[in-house]
Amino acid sequence: GFAEHMGVRAIARLDDEAAGLQRSLGSMAFQEVQRGFDAQGLLVGDAELMHQACLCCAGTEEQTRVKDLYCELQLRAYVAIFQIGDDVSQLENVSRRYAWLRRILRNYAEEHAPAFPDAWRMGEELSRRFAHTTRDHLSETMATRDIDVGHLTAALADTLAFEAQCDKKFGIVRRNGAAVYESSGAPAESFVGSVSCAFEPYMAVFISGEQAKFEALVRRFRSEPGDDDPSLNVLASSTDLLYQFRESLRQCAALSTGQAMADLAQVFGQSLSNYARSVLVHALPRISSTTTAPLDALRRACLVANTADYCASAAAQLEQKIIEKVDGPLREQVTFAASREALLSAINSSIGALVGGVDAMCAPALAALTDAPWHDVQTVGDQSEYVLLIASAIEAATSVARVSLSGPRYFRSYCDKLASRISERYMTAIVQCKRISEIGAEQLLLDAQALKSVLLRVPSIGADDDAQPPPTYARIVAQGVGRIEALLKAILVPTDPADALVGRFLLLFPAAPRDVFRHVLSLKGVKPADHPAYLRVLQAHQRQTQLDKQSEVDKQSEVDKKDQLDKPSQITSDVPVAAVPSAYATPDPRSSSMPVHVTGRAPASAPLVSRTSAGRANEHSRFGSTAEHSAHLSPSTHHAGQSQTTFQSTTYANMPDPLGITSGPSASNEQCSDIDAQSPVLASLAANATATRTKINENLRKFMSTMRRP
């Protein structure tokens, strides 16, 4: 208030005296508080007098000195007890530090609080100074000592609990993302992170410990598969692993939601991938034709597929939960994409093992097909015995898959792969036969049709209704069995003459695969020494086919070119043309003729009234005859009462006549005579056109004669 009057000497002197008195009073207040506590921080003075002294120095530098003095006296014993390097200061004893502060705060509330104004919040200030000192102690301790994971996590848990208790004790809450005092709403400084921040650089030890724990679990699950979980239809090891994940995440969320949680998410993903490869894929059964209980092995394969699907679903939920908990900038680091790919690969391997098991169950029947004397078959009968064996194996295995697989999409995948595998194995079994007669090929064709019927029933085995197979599955079956039928139909053709066999083969196999053709020859009993002769015939047919195709392409190209030439072209002229009567106009009852305004363009069907000799000859050759040419002169293409005529500007062939106009007879005259013989209307139309053309030619000659005069 007096700053603007400091230029007055008396006022300046009074201000200096007041400041001196204030400093003196503050010093006296500080000394009073200092005398009120002994060297151990015990209260020995009058608390009421000390309270008044604190009020006198409130808002001055002496207030800060009083706070520093009191906190230093109280924490002097703490620093002496928990010296760095002593056993009591190690991580495993961090709880004793917080217990010591609780005792000091209790003593403060009972004895020292009356000596300080409530607005000073001396208990909060003492706790904050304690937190900063403890943070420095713990940072130095962890930097100089080997850290045990168990001690680290326990100490961090105690620290986080201490910070939460301090906020609660001093009424600090978070509102709209900011720390405030609950009673007044004034800004505050939260205790959260005041000590625990010292642990953040060393959380890698915690992450490493969790990773080692999960690796040990996976190794144990691989060596000790354990019992299955009948309630979930999955392997029990998967539920154990995911439970450990949840516990680890809960513990990490209590310790840190920063980089440590993002790193823990990566550990979870790596552990899931390792579990998929080392446990799930390793648990798949190896089924062969000698397996004693193949259906039980198939159930095991289904169980592995279900477990991988269960883990993939849990991984998606775990990923979402971590994204919700982790700090915002770190959310992009949280992904389980690699682990989901590993689990999906395990599912595919499981379905592959399931299909392989069915293949093994069908192996004896396919072996019987290969060993049968198909070259000695005399008649075609009912379907063969081996088809019944294949159908029985497929039905038994598919019934297990229907019940055991948890997801319908996996059952559809099983059906698709089974149809492809059985078709391939059937083809292989036929190719491995020694020799097949034509009657034997007919029997195999009948068996192939029976097999196709069996495969088409696979999607409905074990279902409540016999629905039609899905279109995609039906196409897979049709393609697989179609290749078998094509091979057998090629075998049906006699080897003599070779052209007949080759021609039939090319119809069945347009790509003409040489290996398939050799199989056909071998199955028909053709000796290997004779194969080159047939291959030469095949090569000759292929060359001839290519030539025929090229010839067809060339012919089509010629036709296209001719069509392009036959198209009427737009004819233009830059020569001024007088108005001509409309040859196509509908007669006006008020006038026998009507002039036409020429705009320079006309329909393609309009008569050509000015041409060179070359142009007329070209036109005549294109249309072939005047009768054909007259077909282009259709009056229906023009509007009534008007016509548009266009003229061609041609090359100046005969100089000095630059327009190339000749006086001899033209093709148009001949056409007009033909037209006259055909129709009176067209004859009149052509006569008008001829007269107009003659008049134009005369005018042009006069114009050119004038231009030649010197």
Summary of the structure (lengths in Angstrom):
residues: 710
radius of gyration: 51.8
end to end distance: 115.2
largest distance: 146.8
contacts: 2122
relative contact order: 0.04
helix: 69%
strand: 3%
